[in-house]
Amino acid sequence: MKETITEEKKRENAPIRLETARMILREHCPEDLESHHALLSDPEVMYYLPDIMTHSLEESRQDLMTSVGAVGTRPRKEYFLRMEERETGELIGETGYTVLEETPVGKLVHAGYFSRKKFWGKGYMTEAFREVLRFAFEEDGVCRVTTGCDRENKGSEKVMMKSGMIKEADMKKKVWMHGQLRDRVEYRLLKEEWESGPGRSPRTQEADETVITVHSVTGNKR
């Protein structure tokens, strides 16, 4: 019994490292600062995420250290992973989720993702997000995932649909952004829907999503 508890603790405290056909999804580390800053401070990449765009190296450092610190926090609330190309180690983007609530039947989480422009339209985000969903439902005790995006952000919405998520809401004038109230769509996926749905395979490569950023309704990627 003690050995079983010890093994569970080891798994709980171990850094997350996920793999897909083309990517490694891993925890952040302080040495990632330069590329992390380039990603978060890019105005085109962060167009739909102005609330988390950084404007200085120090802001990016603070954001990075929040992710680094999340690894050792218990109960852990933030699971945002760095997406790297398997062959080169080059930064692609970020994906993951924040735990909103823990219930007797599982965690309720809100997910998000964004990537560098050079990787748009090549299926990387769908591939990565499907693997994150697999991890959430199979390994992290998640029972419900939600996410959403600006209604004009068709690329992000395609990732949700290709990952088997189900549209729950089409909200008018929901988010103030870029000087106007903008429409937003919301999607969900329950564990039982994932188990029986088309998005279950995390390594299927899709190649036609365009802009791949998600605007978080909480005002924070985490």
LUMZATI-693711 format. One record per residue: x, y, z of N, C-alpha, C in turn. Coordinates in steps of 0.05 Angstrom, whole numbers, always signed. Layout:
LUMZATI-693711
<<X,Y,Z>,<X,Y,Z>,<X,Y,Z>>
...
end
This chain:
LUMZATI-693711
<<+17,-24,+0>,<+0,+0,+0>,<+17,+25,+0>>
<<+38,+25,+17>,<+56,+48,+18>,<+71,+52,-8>>
<<+79,+30,-20>,<+93,+31,-46>,<+75,+43,-67>>
<<+49,+36,-67>,<+30,+46,-86>,<+27,+76,-83>>
<<+24,+86,-58>,<+21,+114,-53>,<+46,+129,-62>>
<<+70,+118,-57>,<+95,+130,-65>,<+97,+133,-95>>
<<+89,+112,-110>,<+90,+114,-139>,<+70,+135,-149>>
<<+47,+137,-137>,<+27,+157,-146>,<+38,+185,-141>>
<<+52,+189,-118>,<+64,+214,-112>,<+85,+222,-132>>
<<+101,+202,-140>,<+123,+207,-159>,<+111,+216,-186>>
<<+89,+203,-195>,<+77,+210,-220>,<+65,+238,-218>>
<<+53,+244,-195>,<+40,+270,-191>,<+60,+293,-191>>
<<+84,+288,-180>,<+104,+309,-179>,<+123,+310,-203>>
<<+121,+291,-221>,<+139,+290,-244>,<+131,+311,-264>>
<<+151,+324,-276>,<+145,+344,-298>,<+131,+330,-321>>
<<+113,+344,-334>,<+98,+332,-356>,<+115,+334,-382>>
<<+116,+313,-397>,<+129,+312,-423>,<+111,+295,-441>>
<<+99,+307,-461>,<+82,+293,-479>,<+95,+293,-507>>
<<+89,+272,-523>,<+100,+271,-550>,<+79,+265,-570>>
<<+81,+278,-593>,<+64,+272,-616>,<+83,+265,-640>>
<<+71,+260,-663>,<+87,+252,-686>,<+109,+273,-692>>
<<+103,+299,-688>,<+122,+320,-697>,<+132,+337,-674>>
<<+121,+333,-650>,<+127,+353,-628>,<+133,+339,-602>>
<<+147,+355,-585>,<+150,+350,-557>,<+135,+372,-542>>
<<+118,+365,-524>,<+104,+385,-507>,<+116,+381,-479>>
<<+128,+402,-469>,<+142,+400,-443>,<+138,+424,-425>>
<<+146,+421,-400>,<+144,+442,-381>,<+164,+465,-388>>
<<+158,+489,-379>,<+176,+512,-384>,<+199,+511,-364>>
<<+221,+524,-372>,<+244,+527,-354>,<+255,+555,-358>>
<<+270,+566,-339>,<+280,+593,-340>,<+296,+599,-366>>
<<+310,+578,-376>,<+326,+582,-400>,<+310,+588,-425>>
<<+284,+585,-424>,<+266,+590,-447>,<+260,+620,-451>>
<<+271,+637,-435>,<+262,+665,-434>,<+263,+679,-461>>
<<+285,+677,-476>,<+288,+692,-501>,<+266,+685,-521>>
<<+262,+659,-526>,<+241,+651,-545>,<+213,+655,-534>>
<<+210,+652,-508>,<+184,+658,-495>,<+176,+687,-499>>
<<+195,+705,-495>,<+190,+733,-499>,<+183,+740,-528>>
<<+197,+728,-547>,<+192,+732,-575>,<+163,+724,-582>>
<<+154,+702,-570>,<+127,+693,-576>,<+106,+711,-564>>
<<+108,+717,-538>,<+88,+732,-524>,<+87,+761,-531>>
<<+108,+772,-542>,<+109,+800,-549>,<+104,+806,-579>>
<<+98,+784,-594>,<+92,+787,-623>,<+63,+797,-626>>
<<+59,+821,-637>,<+32,+832,-639>,<+14,+817,-658>>
<<+25,+804,-678>,<+8,+789,-696>,<-1,+762,-683>>
<<+18,+749,-670>,<+11,+724,-657>,<-10,+729,-635>>
<<-6,+751,-620>,<-23,+757,-597>,<-47,+775,-603>>
<<-54,+778,-628>,<-75,+796,-635>,<-101,+790,-620>>
<<-108,+764,-617>,<-132,+756,-603>,<-127,+752,-573>>
<<-103,+758,-564>,<-96,+754,-536>,<-83,+779,-524>>
<<-95,+802,-528>,<-82,+827,-518>,<-79,+828,-488>>
<<-96,+813,-474>,<-94,+813,-445>,<-70,+799,-434>>
<<-58,+781,-449>,<-34,+768,-439>,<-9,+774,-456>>
<<-11,+791,-476>,<+12,+799,-492>,<+31,+815,-473>>
<<+57,+810,-476>,<+76,+824,-459>,<+89,+846,-475>>
<<+99,+866,-461>,<+110,+890,-474>,<+139,+896,-465>>
<<+150,+878,-450>,<+178,+881,-441>,<+189,+853,-434>>
<<+215,+851,-433>,<+228,+826,-426>,<+220,+819,-397>>
<<+218,+838,-380>,<+211,+833,-352>,<+183,+821,-350>>
<<+164,+832,-365>,<+137,+821,-365>,<+137,+791,-374>>
<<+153,+786,-395>,<+155,+759,-405>,<+168,+741,-384>>
<<+188,+751,-370>,<+201,+735,-349>,<+181,+728,-327>>
<<+165,+747,-319>,<+145,+741,-298>,<+125,+720,-307>>
<<+116,+722,-333>,<+98,+702,-343>,<+111,+675,-344>>
<<+136,+674,-353>,<+150,+648,-354>,<+153,+636,-327>>
<<+160,+652,-307>,<+165,+641,-280>,<+139,+632,-267>>
<<+117,+644,-276>,<+91,+634,-266>,<+87,+605,-276>>
<<+94,+600,-301>,<+91,+573,-312>,<+111,+554,-298>>
<<+136,+563,-294>,<+156,+546,-281>,<+147,+539,-253>>
<<+136,+559,-238>,<+127,+555,-211>,<+103,+536,-209>>
<<+87,+535,-230>,<+63,+519,-229>,<+69,+489,-227>>
<<+92,+481,-236>,<+100,+453,-236>,<+100,+442,-208>>
<<+109,+457,-189>,<+112,+447,-161>,<+89,+454,-143>>
<<+68,+467,-154>,<+45,+475,-138>,<+26,+452,-134>>
<<+17,+447,-110>,<-3,+427,-104>,<-26,+438,-87>>
<<-51,+434,-95>,<-59,+422,-120>,<-52,+440,-144>>
<<-43,+428,-165>,<-34,+443,-188>,<-59,+454,-203>>
<<-57,+479,-211>,<-79,+493,-225>,<-73,+499,-254>>
<<-47,+502,-261>,<-40,+511,-288>,<-23,+490,-302>>
<<-32,+483,-326>,<-19,+462,-342>,<-14,+473,-370>>
<<+3,+493,-373>,<+10,+503,-399>,<+38,+493,-407>>
<<+39,+481,-430>,<+63,+468,-440>,<+75,+482,-464>>
<<+101,+481,-466>,<+115,+492,-489>,<+116,+471,-511>>
<<+108,+479,-535>,<+108,+462,-559>,<+133,+466,-574>>
<<+148,+444,-578>,<+173,+445,-593>,<+173,+425,-615>>
<<+185,+433,-638>,<+188,+414,-660>,<+207,+392,-652>>
<<+199,+368,-657>,<+214,+344,-648>,<+242,+344,-660>>
<<+244,+350,-685>,<+270,+347,-699>,<+290,+369,-692>>
<<+280,+393,-688>,<+298,+416,-685>,<+298,+428,-657>>
<<+277,+423,-641>,<+275,+436,-615>,<+264,+464,-617>>
<<+257,+473,-641>,<+247,+501,-645>,<+220,+505,-632>>
<<+217,+528,-619>,<+192,+535,-606>,<+170,+538,-627>>
<<+147,+525,-622>,<+124,+528,-640>,<+103,+546,-627>>
<<+97,+540,-601>,<+76,+556,-587>,<+71,+544,-559>>
<<+47,+549,-549>,<+39,+539,-523>,<+11,+528,-525>>
<<+6,+508,-508>,<-21,+498,-505>,<-24,+486,-477>>
<<-49,+485,-467>,<-53,+474,-441>,<-80,+483,-429>>
<<-82,+482,-403>,<-107,+489,-390>,<-103,+498,-361>>
<<-124,+511,-351>,<-125,+519,-323>,<-147,+504,-309>>
<<-142,+494,-286>,<-163,+480,-270>,<-181,+501,-257>>
<<-207,+501,-264>,<-226,+520,-253>,<-238,+509,-227>>
<<-242,+483,-225>,<-255,+471,-202>,<-249,+441,-201>>
<<-245,+431,-177>,<-243,+402,-174>,<-268,+391,-161>>
<<-281,+372,-173>,<-306,+361,-163>,<-301,+331,-156>>
<<-321,+319,-142>,<-318,+290,-136>,<-316,+272,-161>>
<<-325,+282,-184>,<-324,+265,-208>,<-302,+274,-228>>
<<-287,+294,-221>,<-265,+302,-238>,<-261,+332,-240>>
<<-240,+340,-254>,<-233,+369,-256>,<-248,+382,-279>>
<<-256,+407,-274>,<-267,+424,-295>,<-245,+443,-303>>
<<-238,+444,-329>,<-215,+460,-338>,<-222,+478,-362>>
<<-207,+499,-365>,<-210,+517,-388>,<-184,+517,-403>>
<<-185,+512,-429>,<-161,+508,-445>,<-155,+532,-464>>
<<-130,+533,-473>,<-122,+553,-492>,<-98,+545,-508>>
<<-92,+560,-529>,<-68,+554,-545>,<-62,+578,-563>>
<<-36,+579,-571>,<-28,+599,-591>,<+0,+591,-601>>
<<+6,+600,-626>,<+32,+591,-637>,<+44,+613,-655>>
<<+69,+609,-662>,<+83,+627,-680>,<+71,+625,-708>>
<<+72,+648,-722>,<+59,+649,-748>,<+70,+629,-768>>
<<+96,+624,-767>,<+108,+606,-787>,<+97,+578,-786>>
<<+83,+571,-763>,<+72,+545,-760>,<+42,+544,-765>>
<<+30,+567,-772>,<+1,+567,-778>,<-4,+551,-804>>
<<-27,+539,-805>,<-36,+525,-829>,<-22,+499,-834>>
<<-8,+487,-814>,<+7,+462,-819>,<-2,+440,-800>>
<<-24,+445,-786>,<-35,+424,-769>,<-22,+419,-742>>
<<-2,+435,-735>,<+12,+431,-710>,<-7,+434,-686>>
<<-24,+455,-686>,<-40,+460,-662>,<-61,+439,-658>>
<<-74,+429,-679>,<-93,+407,-676>,<-79,+383,-664>>
<<-56,+377,-674>,<-40,+354,-665>,<-33,+357,-635>>
<<-24,+380,-628>,<-16,+385,-600>,<-41,+385,-581>>
<<-62,+398,-590>,<-85,+401,-572>,<-99,+374,-568>>
<<-99,+357,-588>,<-110,+330,-584>,<-94,+315,-563>>
<<-68,+318,-563>,<-52,+304,-544>,<-57,+315,-516>>
<<-61,+341,-513>,<-67,+354,-488>,<-94,+343,-477>>
<<-113,+340,-495>,<-139,+329,-487>,<-136,+300,-478>>
<<-120,+285,-492>,<-115,+257,-484>,<-103,+256,-456>>
<<-83,+273,-451>,<-70,+274,-424>,<-91,+282,-403>>
<<-107,+302,-409>,<-126,+312,-389>,<-145,+290,-381>>
<<-157,+277,-400>,<-177,+257,-394>,<-166,+230,-384>>
<<-143,+222,-395>,<-132,+196,-388>,<-114,+196,-363>>
<<-100,+219,-359>,<-79,+219,-339>,<-84,+239,-316>>
<<-100,+260,-321>,<-102,+281,-301>,<-130,+283,-288>>
<<-147,+265,-292>,<-172,+264,-279>,<-192,+287,-287>>
<<-189,+296,-311>,<-207,+317,-321>,<-233,+305,-331>>
<<-255,+317,-325>,<-281,+307,-335>,<-294,+327,-355>>
<<-286,+352,-356>,<-298,+371,-374>,<-277,+392,-382>>
<<-274,+397,-408>,<-257,+417,-419>,<-273,+438,-434>>
<<-268,+463,-429>,<-281,+485,-444>,<-259,+502,-457>>
<<-266,+515,-478>,<-249,+535,-490>,<-266,+552,-509>>
<<-255,+573,-520>,<-270,+590,-538>,<-252,+609,-552>>
<<-263,+625,-570>,<-247,+644,-585>,<-265,+666,-597>>
<<-252,+687,-606>,<-266,+708,-621>,<-279,+695,-645>>
<<-303,+704,-651>,<-318,+692,-673>,<-304,+695,-700>>
<<-288,+715,-703>,<-273,+719,-728>,<-249,+701,-731>>
<<-241,+689,-709>,<-217,+672,-708>,<-224,+644,-718>>
<<-228,+641,-744>,<-238,+616,-755>,<-217,+593,-752>>
<<-192,+600,-753>,<-171,+580,-750>,<-172,+566,-723>>
<<-176,+582,-702>,<-177,+570,-675>,<-202,+553,-672>>
<<-224,+563,-683>,<-249,+547,-681>,<-247,+521,-696>>
<<-232,+520,-719>,<-228,+495,-733>,<-213,+475,-716>>
<<-193,+485,-700>,<-178,+467,-683>,<-197,+454,-663>>
<<-215,+469,-652>,<-235,+458,-632>,<-252,+437,-646>>
<<-262,+443,-669>,<-279,+424,-683>,<-264,+398,-691>>
<<-240,+402,-701>,<-224,+378,-709>,<-216,+361,-685>>
<<-216,+373,-662>,<-208,+359,-637>,<-233,+346,-624>>
<<-256,+347,-638>,<-280,+334,-628>,<-296,+350,-608>>
<<-290,+376,-605>,<-304,+392,-585>,<-332,+399,-596>>
<<-350,+406,-578>,<-378,+411,-585>,<-385,+440,-579>>
<<-396,+454,-598>,<-403,+482,-594>,<-426,+485,-574>>
<<-421,+502,-554>,<-441,+506,-533>,<-454,+533,-534>>
<<-440,+553,-545>,<-452,+580,-544>,<-441,+597,-566>>
<<-457,+615,-576>,<-450,+636,-596>,<-458,+662,-583>>
<<-440,+676,-570>,<-446,+699,-554>,<-441,+725,-568>>
<<-461,+743,-568>,<-459,+768,-582>,<-447,+790,-563>>
<<-428,+805,-574>,<-417,+828,-559>,<-409,+819,-531>>
<<-392,+799,-529>,<-385,+787,-504>,<-359,+799,-492>>
<<-339,+805,-510>,<-313,+813,-500>,<-305,+840,-512>>
<<-295,+858,-495>,<-285,+884,-504>,<-256,+880,-514>>
<<-251,+885,-539>,<-224,+881,-550>,<-220,+899,-574>>
<<-197,+911,-576>,<-190,+929,-599>,<-211,+950,-603>>
<<-221,+962,-581>,<-239,+984,-583>,<-268,+978,-590>>
<<-276,+953,-587>,<-304,+946,-593>,<-312,+921,-578>>
<<-338,+917,-574>,<-348,+893,-564>,<-349,+872,-586>>
<<-338,+849,-581>,<-335,+828,-602>,<-350,+803,-594>>
<<-359,+789,-614>,<-373,+763,-610>,<-353,+741,-603>>
<<-363,+721,-590>,<-346,+699,-580>,<-361,+672,-583>>
<<-347,+651,-590>,<-358,+624,-590>,<-346,+608,-568>>
<<-361,+590,-556>,<-351,+573,-535>,<-356,+543,-542>>
<<-336,+527,-535>,<-338,+498,-541>,<-332,+483,-515>>
<<-342,+457,-515>,<-337,+440,-492>,<-331,+412,-502>>
<<-319,+396,-484>,<-315,+368,-488>,<-316,+353,-462>>
<<-334,+334,-459>,<-336,+318,-435>,<-319,+292,-439>>
<<-311,+280,-418>,<-294,+256,-420>,<-308,+235,-436>>
<<-334,+230,-431>,<-349,+210,-446>,<-352,+217,-475>>
<<-353,+243,-481>,<-355,+251,-509>,<-329,+246,-524>>
<<-307,+252,-509>,<-280,+247,-520>,<-276,+217,-526>>
<<-285,+200,-507>,<-280,+172,-510>,<-294,+160,-534>>
<<-316,+172,-542>,<-332,+161,-565>,<-330,+179,-590>>
<<-315,+201,-588>,<-315,+220,-610>,<-293,+218,-629>>
<<-293,+234,-651>,<-273,+232,-672>,<-246,+244,-665>>
<<-245,+260,-643>,<-221,+274,-636>,<-202,+259,-618>>
<<-209,+233,-612>,<-194,+219,-592>,<-165,+214,-600>>
<<-159,+208,-625>,<-132,+203,-634>,<-116,+228,-633>>
<<-95,+231,-616>,<-80,+256,-613>,<-59,+260,-635>>
<<-53,+240,-650>,<-30,+243,-668>,<-38,+246,-698>>
<<-65,+248,-703>,<-74,+253,-730>,<-66,+281,-738>>
<<-53,+285,-761>,<-43,+311,-769>,<-64,+324,-787>>
<<-71,+349,-780>,<-89,+365,-796>,<-72,+388,-808>>
<<-80,+397,-831>,<-62,+416,-845>,<-76,+440,-857>>
<<-100,+448,-846>,<-112,+471,-859>,<-123,+492,-840>>
<<-116,+491,-813>,<-124,+513,-796>,<-106,+537,-802>>
<<-116,+561,-798>,<-101,+585,-804>,<-91,+599,-779>>
<<-104,+619,-770>,<-95,+633,-746>,<-101,+616,-722>>
<<-81,+611,-705>,<-84,+592,-683>,<-78,+606,-656>>
<<-96,+622,-648>,<-95,+634,-621>,<-123,+633,-609>>
<<-125,+629,-583>,<-150,+629,-569>,<-151,+651,-550>>
<<-173,+666,-550>,<-177,+687,-530>,<-191,+676,-506>>
<<-178,+678,-483>,<-189,+667,-458>,<-209,+687,-446>>
<<-233,+677,-441>,<-254,+693,-429>,<-247,+702,-400>>
<<-228,+688,-388>,<-220,+695,-361>,<-201,+718,-360>>
<<-191,+727,-383>,<-172,+748,-384>,<-144,+739,-378>>
<<-139,+713,-379>,<-112,+703,-373>,<-110,+676,-386>>
<<-87,+670,-398>,<-84,+644,-411>,<-85,+622,-391>>
<<-79,+629,-366>,<-79,+609,-345>,<-103,+611,-327>>
end
